[in-house]
Amino acid sequence: METMIQLIQVAISSGTPLLIAALGGILIERSGIIQLGAEGLMLLGAVMAGLTYLHTENLTFTLLAVIGISAILGLLHAVFTISLRTNQIVTGLALTLFGSGLSAYLGKSISGIPIAHAVPTIRMNWLAQVPVAGDIFARLDLFTWLSFLLVIAMHLFIYHTSWGLHLRAMGDSPATADVMGIRVYAFRYGCVIAGSMLIGIAGADLLLVYTPTWTEGMTAGRGWIAVALIIFARWNPIRALLCAYFFGLLSTIGFRLQLIGVEIPSYFLKMIPYLVTILVLMALGWRNRNRPSGAPEALGMPYYREQRF
């Protein structure tokens, strides 16, 4: 039982950045815009968190800085994909390359500097007395609880509010949503900017909680796994939570296998989450080959207001 509790704790810790990034991606893609810039946004969120916290030692200022840089990049992404109608895949890849390069340059001054105890742990003494649940949930950090609240809030927003209905309608048929009186361009701008903020916060969580030292390229492909999680979860926030923790667990299996003495080169063990990502995508593609994928029908399609379908 103790081993299982430890695995759940590790899965939650490792999966939280993936979950927050996936939630941001779900919000963006539900509006009809493909998000392939998660890797770059996470890197810039992480480096901005490191730079700001080391200079101010204030978590509030750090989060504001991360949200600010992420909002600017989200706005830039929205201008290109919504107003200028550029290719969304190419624009997302350009955002990833830009974020990777800029974060490497900005992070040189803080590379290797430890950032300890930046995010407070929320201790629930009353919950600690409960078997199993107390061991798992009584001492979680602020970002983890934030991710739980985000899952609930986004699920309620998408499936139980009129705004969520507008979001789904816009993702499936922006022309129909426009006829209904929904301001498609403004709505999409808001979704892209808000989703980019969440992805930036995921990068901050990765640096301030999970790996509290900046190193170049520290996301190590987690942004791409978050993109894959959106597909696995079929653009559903609750499914995204389960998928994120599953892949969070996979990312730590290699280390656990080394601890028990399994003689497999570490390079192969680090491949486990990425290999499983590819295999699951292949399996889902084969399973759903004759069924709807669950993706918004207008995902990736630029919208011209004068056009009617």
N, C-alpha and C positions, 0 to 999 in steps of 0.2 A: 504493500500500500504506500509506503514511504517513497519508493521509487516512482510510482505512478504520480504521486503528488508533485514530486520534483520535476517530472517530465511536463506536467500541466503548467507549472510555474514557468519553466523555461519556454514552453510554447507561447504562453501569453506575452512574456517579455520580448521574445524574438518576433512574434507576430504583430505586435501593436503598430510598429512603423508601417508594415505592409497593409494593415487594416485601414489606418488613417489615409494612406495614399490611395488605396482602392476606393474608399468612400469618396474622395475628391474626384477620382476618375469616373465613378458612377454618375455623380452629379453632372459632370461635363458631358459625358457621352449620352446621358438621358436627354440632353438638350439637342443632340444631333451632331456634336463636334467630336471627332476622334482625338484622343489624348495620347500621344506617344512621346510627350516631353517630360514624363514623370521622373525619369532618371536625372535629367538636368535640374528640374525644380527641387528635387530632394537634395542634391548636392549643394545647390545655392542656399537652400534653407539651412542645411547643416553648417556650412561655412559662415553664414551670417549669424547663426546662433552662437558659434564659437567666438567670432570676433566681438560681438556685442557683449556676451556674458563675461569674457575675460577683461573687458574694459570697464564694465559697469557693475558686474556681479549682482545684477538685478534681473530676475526672471521675467518680470512684466515688460521692461524695456526690450529684453531679448525677444520675447514673443511678438511685440509690436514691430521690431525690426524685421523679423522673419516674415510676418504677415505683409509688411510693406513691400519688401522686395518681391515676394511671391505675387502680390496683387499687380505690381508693375509688369512683371513678366506675363501674367495672365491677361492683362489688358493688351499687351503687345501681341500675344497669341490670338486674342479675339479680333483685334484690328485686321490681322492678316487673313484669318480664316473666315470671318463673318463679313467684314466690310469689303475687303479686297478679294475675297473668295479664292485665295490661293489653295493649292493642293494641301489637304489637311495632314496627310501622311508625311509629306516632305517638310511641312512647317513644324510638325512635332519632332521630327528627327533633327531639324536645325536647332530647335530649342534645347534638345538634349546635348548636342555638340557644343552649343554656346554655353550652357550651364556647366558642362564638364570642364571646358577650357577656362572660363572665368573663375570657377571655384578653385581650380588648381592654382591660378595666379594669386587670388586673394588669400588662400590658405597657407601660403609659404611662411608667413610671419607667425602662425600659431601651430604649425605642424609639430606633433609630438608633445604639446603642452597638455597635461592632464586637466580635466574639468570635473571636479568631484562635487557631489551633493548639490548639483544645480537645481534639480527638481525634487520637491518635497515628497516624502512618503506619507500617505494618509493611513494612519493607524486606527483601526477600529477594535478597541479592546473588548467590546461586547460581542463582536463576531469571532474573536480569537478563541472563545470558549466552545464554539461549535466544531465538532469533529469534521475533518476533511475540508469543508467549506471555509472554516476559519484559517486553516493552513494556506489555502489558496488565495483568499480575498482579503484577509485582515491587514495585509501590509503591501498594498499595491501603490504605485506612484501616481501622481496627478494625471499624467498623460494617458495612462491606462484607463482610469475612470472616465476621462474625457472621451476616449474612444468608445466606451460603452454607451455614454450619453449620446454621442453622435450617431451610433447605429440606431438607437431607438428613435431619435429625433428625425433622422433621414427616412426611416421606414414609415413613420407617421406622416411625414411631409409628402412622400411620393404616393402613398396608397390611401391616405385618409384626409387629404385636404384638397380644396379646389385648385390651389396653386400646383399641387402635385399632379392633378389631372391635366392642368394646362401644360406642365412639363412633359408628361407622357404624350400628349397630343402633339406637341411641338416636335418631339423626337420622331414620331411616326409620320406626321404629315404637317410640315410647317405652313403650307398653303391653307390647309383646312383651319389650323389654329389662327392664322391671320384673318380669315373670314369671320371667325368667332370673336374677333376683337382683341386677340392676344398680341401684344407688341413683341413679335418674334425676335427682332434684332436686340432690343433692350433686354429681354429675358435671357437670350443666349449670352449676351455680354455678362450679365450678372452671374450666370451659372459657371461660365469659364473662369471668371475672376475668383469667385468663392471656392470653386474646386481647386484652383491653383494654390489658394491660401492653405487649404487642407493638406495638399501634397507638400508644400513647404514646411508645414508644422510636422509632417511625418519625418522629414529630414532633420528637423530640430530634435525630435524625440530620439532619432537614431544616434545623434551625437551626445545629447545631454544625459541620456538614460542608458541606452544599450551599449554604446562604445564611446565612453567619455574622453576621447582623444581624436583630434582631427588628423586624418591621413588622406592623401590624394586618392580620389576614386573610392572612398570608403563605403559607398552604397553597394558596390560589388554586384551590380545587376539587380538590386532589389526593386528599382523602379520598373524594370521590365517584368519582374515577377508580379508586381502590383497590377500591371496592364493585363497580364494573363489571368490574374485573380478575378478581374472584372468579368472576363469571359466565363471562367469556371462558375462564378456566382450568378451568372445570367442577369447581371445588372440589378441584383437584389442585395440590399445592405446586410440583412441577417445572414444570408448565405455567404456573403463576403467575410463576415466574422469567423465562421467555421472554417472557410478555406484559408484565411490568413493564419489562423492558429495551426492548421494542419501543415502548412508550409513553414511556419515558424519552428514547428517540431522537427521537420525534415532538415532544416538548416543546422540543427544542433546534434543530429544523430551521429554525424561523423566524429565529433568531439567525444561523444559518449562511447562510441565504439573503440576509440583510441584509449580511453580510460580503462576499459575492461580488457585491453591487451590484444585487440584484433589487429593482425599484422597486414594492414592494407595501406598503401601509400596515401598520405594526406591529400594529395592532389585529386585522387579518385573520390575520396570521401567528400571533398568540397563540391564535387560535381553532382551529388545526390539531388539537391533541390532543383537544379536546372534540368537534369535528366528527367526527373519526375514531371516537371512542367511540360517538357516536350511530349512525353508519353501520354499525359493526361489530355493535352490538346489534341493529339492524334486520336485518342480513344473517344473524346467528345465529338470530334469531327466525324468519325465513323458512325457513332451511335445516333447522331442527330442529322445524318446525311439526308434523310427524307422528312425531317421535321423542322419547324421554325427554330431558329437559334436563340430567340429571346432578345436579340438585339433590336434597338430602335430601327424602324424601317428606313428612316431617312438619315441614318448615321453615315457621315462622311460626304453627304450630298450638299453642295452649296445651294443656298436659297435665294432666288431672285423674286423680289416682291411682286413684280408684274406678272410672274408666271403662275398659271393655275393648272392643276392636274385633274 
